[in-house]
Amino acid sequence: PATAEVLEGIVEAVGGSMKVLVDGGIRSGVDVFKALALGADGVIIARPFVTAIYGGGAEGVQCYVDKIGGELEDTMAMCGAYKLSDISKDMIWRA
């Protein structure tokens, strides 16, 4: 199953006893928002960074970071989350 399908169950199963990082299928700031809303403590974005490094070096990585960050900021603003800790599951339908 996709990470988004199992993430909430994993978060519930560990019950705060450990940090939960999600990896796989995260490609946009909206994806980051949804993962955080489902309870992830953080996300890992690997493959797109490899592409950015080989395609554009440090500038490519900065471009990708700016893209993801901007999309996350926009999504948060549209959903009324002013800081990361404001993101909640009930905001997912808005994203």
TORZA-504396 format. One record per atom (N, C-alpha, C, CB): residue number from 1; atom name; x, y, z. Coordinates in steps of 0.2 Angstrom, whole numbers, plus 5000, padded with zeros to 4 digits. Glycine has a CB too. Layout:
BEGIN
> NUM/CA/X/Y/Z
...
END
This chain:
BEGIN
> 1/N/5004/4994/5000
> 1/CA/5000/5000/5000
> 1/C/5004/5006/5000
> 1/CB/4995/5000/5006
> 2/N/5001/5012/4998
> 2/CA/5005/5018/4998
> 2/C/5006/5020/5005
> 2/CB/5001/5023/4994
> 3/N/5011/5024/5006
> 3/CA/5013/5027/5013
> 3/C/5007/5030/5016
> 3/CB/5019/5031/5013
> 4/N/5003/5034/5012
> 4/CA/4998/5038/5015
> 4/C/4992/5034/5017
> 4/CB/4995/5043/5009
> 5/N/4992/5028/5014
> 5/CA/4986/5023/5016
> 5/C/4988/5020/5023
> 5/CB/4985/5017/5011
> 6/N/4994/5019/5025
> 6/CA/4996/5015/5031
> 6/C/4999/5020/5037
> 6/CB/5001/5010/5030
> 7/N/5000/5026/5035
> 7/CA/5004/5031/5040
> 7/C/5000/5032/5046
> 7/CB/5005/5037/5036
> 8/N/4993/5033/5045
> 8/CA/4989/5034/5051
> 8/C/4989/5028/5056
> 8/CB/4982/5036/5049
> 9/N/4988/5022/5053
> 9/CA/4988/5016/5057
> 9/C/4995/5015/5061
> 9/CB/4987/5010/5053
> 10/N/5001/5017/5058
> 10/CA/5007/5016/5061
> 10/C/5008/5021/5066
> 10/CB/5013/5017/5055
> 11/N/5006/5027/5065
> 11/CA/5006/5033/5070
> 11/C/5002/5030/5077
> 11/CB/5004/5039/5068
> 12/N/4996/5028/5075
> 12/CA/4992/5025/5081
> 12/C/4995/5019/5084
> 12/CB/4985/5023/5078
> 13/N/4998/5015/5081
> 13/CA/5002/5009/5084
> 13/C/5007/5010/5088
> 13/CB/5004/5004/5078
> 14/N/5011/5015/5086
> 14/CA/5017/5017/5090
> 14/C/5015/5022/5096
> 14/CB/5023/5020/5086
> 15/N/5010/5025/5096
> 15/CA/5007/5029/5101
> 15/C/5012/5034/5104
> 15/CB/5005/5024/5106
> 16/N/5016/5037/5100
> 16/CA/5020/5042/5102
> 16/C/5027/5040/5106
> 16/CB/5017/5047/5107
> 17/N/5028/5033/5105
> 17/CA/5034/5030/5109
> 17/C/5040/5031/5104
> 17/CB/5033/5023/5110
> 18/N/5039/5033/5098
> 18/CA/5045/5035/5094
> 18/C/5043/5039/5088
> 18/CB/5047/5028/5091
> 19/N/5048/5042/5085
> 19/CA/5046/5047/5080
> 19/C/5045/5043/5074
> 19/CB/5053/5052/5078
> 20/N/5040/5045/5070
> 20/CA/5038/5042/5063
> 20/C/5040/5047/5057
> 20/CB/5030/5041/5063
> 21/N/5044/5044/5053
> 21/CA/5046/5047/5047
> 21/C/5043/5043/5041
> 21/CB/5054/5047/5046
> 22/N/5041/5047/5036
> 22/CA/5038/5044/5031
> 22/C/5042/5045/5025
> 22/CB/5031/5047/5029
> 23/N/5043/5040/5021
> 23/CA/5047/5040/5015
> 23/C/5043/5036/5009
> 23/CB/5054/5037/5016
> 24/N/5043/5039/5003
> 24/CA/5040/5036/4998
> 24/C/5034/5040/4995
> 24/CB/5038/5029/4999
> 25/N/5035/5042/4989
> 25/CA/5029/5045/4986
> 25/C/5028/5053/4988
> 25/CB/5023/5042/4988
> 26/N/5033/5055/4992
> 26/CA/5033/5063/4994
> 26/C/5036/5066/4988
> 26/CB/5036/5064/5001
> 27/N/5032/5071/4984
> 27/CA/5035/5074/4979
> 27/C/5034/5082/4979
> 27/CB/5033/5071/4972
> 28/N/5029/5084/4983
> 28/CA/5027/5091/4983
> 28/C/5026/5093/4990
> 28/CB/5021/5092/4979
> 29/N/5025/5100/4991
> 29/CA/5024/5103/4997
> 29/C/5017/5100/5000
> 29/CB/5024/5110/4997
> 30/N/5012/5099/4995
> 30/CA/5006/5097/4997
> 30/C/5006/5090/5000
> 30/CB/5001/5096/4991
> 31/N/5011/5085/4997
> 31/CA/5012/5079/5000
> 31/C/5015/5079/5007
> 31/CB/5017/5075/4995
> 32/N/5020/5084/5008
> 32/CA/5023/5085/5015
> 32/C/5017/5087/5020
> 32/CB/5028/5090/5015
> 33/N/5013/5091/5018
> 33/CA/5007/5094/5022
> 33/C/5003/5088/5024
> 33/CB/5003/5099/5018
> 34/N/5001/5084/5019
> 34/CA/4997/5078/5020
> 34/C/5000/5073/5025
> 34/CB/4995/5075/5014
> 35/N/5006/5072/5024
> 35/CA/5010/5067/5029
> 35/C/5010/5069/5036
> 35/CB/5017/5066/5026
> 36/N/5012/5076/5036
> 36/CA/5012/5079/5043
> 36/C/5005/5079/5046
> 36/CB/5014/5086/5043
> 37/N/4999/5080/5042
> 37/CA/4993/5080/5045
> 37/C/4990/5073/5047
> 37/CB/4988/5082/5039
> 38/N/4993/5068/5044
> 38/CA/4992/5061/5046
> 38/C/4996/5058/5051
> 38/CB/4993/5056/5040
> 39/N/5000/5063/5054
> 39/CA/5004/5061/5060
> 39/C/5011/5060/5060
> 39/CB/5001/5055/5063
> 40/N/5014/5060/5054
> 40/CA/5021/5059/5053
> 40/C/5025/5065/5057
> 40/CB/5023/5059/5045
> 41/N/5030/5063/5060
> 41/CA/5035/5068/5063
> 41/C/5039/5072/5058
> 41/CB/5039/5065/5069
> 42/N/5040/5069/5052
> 42/CA/5044/5072/5047
> 42/C/5044/5067/5041
> 42/CB/5052/5072/5049
> 43/N/5047/5070/5035
> 43/CA/5047/5066/5029
> 43/C/5054/5066/5026
> 43/CB/5042/5069/5024
> 44/N/5055/5060/5022
> 44/CA/5061/5060/5019
> 44/C/5060/5060/5011
> 44/CB/5065/5053/5021
> 45/N/5063/5064/5008
> 45/CA/5062/5065/5001
> 45/C/5069/5063/4998
> 45/CB/5060/5072/4999
> 46/N/5070/5057/4995
> 46/CA/5077/5055/4992
> 46/C/5077/5056/4985
> 46/CB/5078/5048/4994
> 47/N/5074/5052/4981
> 47/CA/5075/5052/4974
> 47/C/5075/5058/4970
> 47/CB/5070/5047/4971
> 48/N/5070/5063/4972
> 48/CA/5070/5069/4968
> 48/C/5076/5073/4970
> 48/CB/5064/5073/4971
> 49/N/5079/5072/4976
> 49/CA/5085/5076/4977
> 49/C/5091/5073/4973
> 49/CB/5087/5075/4985
> 50/N/5091/5067/4972
> 50/CA/5096/5064/4968
> 50/C/5096/5067/4961
> 50/CB/5096/5056/4968
> 51/N/5090/5067/4958
> 51/CA/5089/5070/4952
> 51/C/5091/5078/4952
> 51/CB/5081/5070/4950
> 52/N/5089/5081/4957
> 52/CA/5091/5088/4957
> 52/C/5099/5089/4958
> 52/CB/5088/5091/4964
> 53/N/5102/5085/4961
> 53/CA/5109/5085/4962
> 53/C/5113/5084/4955
> 53/CB/5112/5080/4967
> 54/N/5111/5079/4952
> 54/CA/5114/5077/4946
> 54/C/5112/5082/4940
> 54/CB/5112/5070/4944
> 55/N/5106/5084/4941
> 55/CA/5103/5089/4935
> 55/C/5106/5096/4936
> 55/CB/5096/5089/4935
> 56/N/5107/5098/4942
> 56/CA/5109/5105/4943
> 56/C/5113/5107/4949
> 56/CB/5103/5109/4944
> 57/N/5116/5101/4952
> 57/CA/5121/5103/4957
> 57/C/5118/5106/4963
> 57/CB/5127/5106/4955
> 58/N/5122/5110/4966
> 58/CA/5119/5114/4972
> 58/C/5113/5119/4970
> 58/CB/5125/5118/4975
> 59/N/5113/5122/4965
> 59/CA/5108/5126/4962
> 59/C/5102/5122/4961
> 59/CB/5110/5130/4956
> 60/N/5102/5116/4958
> 60/CA/5096/5112/4957
> 60/C/5093/5110/4964
> 60/CB/5098/5105/4954
> 61/N/5097/5108/4969
> 61/CA/5095/5106/4976
> 61/C/5091/5112/4979
> 61/CB/5101/5104/4980
> 62/N/5094/5118/4978
> 62/CA/5091/5124/4981
> 62/C/5084/5126/4978
> 62/CB/5096/5130/4980
> 63/N/5084/5125/4971
> 63/CA/5078/5126/4967
> 63/C/5073/5121/4970
> 63/CB/5079/5124/4960
> 64/N/5074/5115/4971
> 64/CA/5070/5110/4973
> 64/C/5067/5111/4980
> 64/CB/5073/5103/4973
> 65/N/5072/5113/4985
> 65/CA/5070/5115/4992
> 65/C/5065/5121/4992
> 65/CB/5077/5116/4996
> 66/N/5067/5126/4988
> 66/CA/5063/5132/4987
> 66/C/5056/5130/4985
> 66/CB/5066/5137/4983
> 67/N/5055/5125/4980
> 67/CA/5049/5123/4977
> 67/C/5045/5120/4982
> 67/CB/5050/5118/4971
> 68/N/5048/5115/4986
> 68/CA/5044/5111/4991
> 68/C/5042/5116/4997
> 68/CB/5049/5105/4994
> 69/N/5047/5120/4999
> 69/CA/5045/5125/5004
> 69/C/5039/5129/5002
> 69/CB/5051/5128/5006
> 70/N/5040/5132/4996
> 70/CA/5034/5137/4994
> 70/C/5028/5133/4994
> 70/CB/5036/5139/4987
> 71/N/5028/5127/4991
> 71/CA/5021/5123/4991
> 71/C/5018/5122/4998
> 71/CB/5022/5117/4987
> 72/N/5023/5120/5002
> 72/CA/5021/5119/5009
> 72/C/5018/5125/5012
> 72/CB/5026/5116/5013
> 73/N/5021/5131/5012
> 73/CA/5019/5137/5014
> 73/C/5012/5139/5011
> 73/CB/5024/5142/5013
> 74/N/5011/5138/5005
> 74/CA/5005/5140/5002
> 74/C/4999/5135/5004
> 74/CB/5006/5139/4994
> 75/N/5001/5129/5005
> 75/CA/4996/5124/5007
> 75/C/4994/5126/5014
> 75/CB/4998/5117/5007
> 76/N/4999/5127/5018
> 76/CA/4997/5129/5025
> 76/C/4993/5135/5026
> 76/CB/5004/5130/5029
> 77/N/4995/5140/5022
> 77/CA/4991/5147/5022
> 77/C/4984/5145/5020
> 77/CB/4994/5152/5017
> 78/N/4983/5141/5014
> 78/CA/4976/5140/5012
> 78/C/4972/5136/5017
> 78/CB/4976/5136/5005
> 79/N/4975/5132/5021
> 79/CA/4972/5128/5026
> 79/C/4971/5131/5033
> 79/CB/4975/5122/5027
> 80/N/4974/5137/5034
> 80/CA/4974/5141/5040
> 80/C/4979/5138/5045
> 80/CB/4967/5140/5043
> 81/N/4984/5135/5043
> 81/CA/4990/5133/5048
> 81/C/4995/5138/5047
> 81/CB/4992/5126/5046
> 82/N/4997/5141/5053
> 82/CA/5002/5147/5053
> 82/C/5008/5144/5055
> 82/CB/4999/5152/5057
> 83/N/5009/5138/5058
> 83/CA/5015/5135/5060
> 83/C/5014/5127/5059
> 83/CB/5017/5137/5067
> 84/N/5020/5124/5058
> 84/CA/5019/5117/5057
> 84/C/5015/5113/5062
> 84/CB/5026/5113/5057
> 85/N/5015/5115/5069
> 85/CA/5011/5112/5074
> 85/C/5004/5113/5073
> 85/CB/5013/5114/5081
> 86/N/5002/5118/5069
> 86/CA/4995/5119/5068
> 86/C/4991/5114/5063
> 86/CB/4994/5126/5065
> 87/N/4996/5111/5059
> 87/CA/4993/5106/5054
> 87/C/4990/5100/5058
> 87/CB/4999/5103/5050
> 88/N/4983/5099/5055
> 88/CA/4980/5093/5058
> 88/C/4976/5089/5053
> 88/CB/4974/5096/5064
> 89/N/4974/5083/5055
> 89/CA/4971/5079/5050
> 89/C/4964/5082/5047
> 89/CB/4969/5072/5054
> 90/N/4961/5086/5051
> 90/CA/4954/5089/5048
> 90/C/4956/5094/5042
> 90/CB/4950/5092/5053
> 91/N/4962/5096/5041
> 91/CA/4964/5100/5036
> 91/C/4965/5097/5029
> 91/CB/4970/5104/5038
> 92/N/4966/5090/5030
> 92/CA/4968/5086/5023
> 92/C/4963/5087/5018
> 92/CB/4968/5079/5025
> 93/N/4957/5088/5019
> 93/CA/4952/5088/5014
> 93/C/4952/5095/5010
> 93/CB/4945/5088/5017
> 94/N/4955/5100/5014
> 94/CA/4956/5106/5011
> 94/C/4963/5107/5006
> 94/CB/4957/5112/5016
> 95/N/4967/5102/5007
> 95/CA/4974/5102/5004
> 95/C/4974/5099/4997
> 95/CB/4979/5099/5007
END
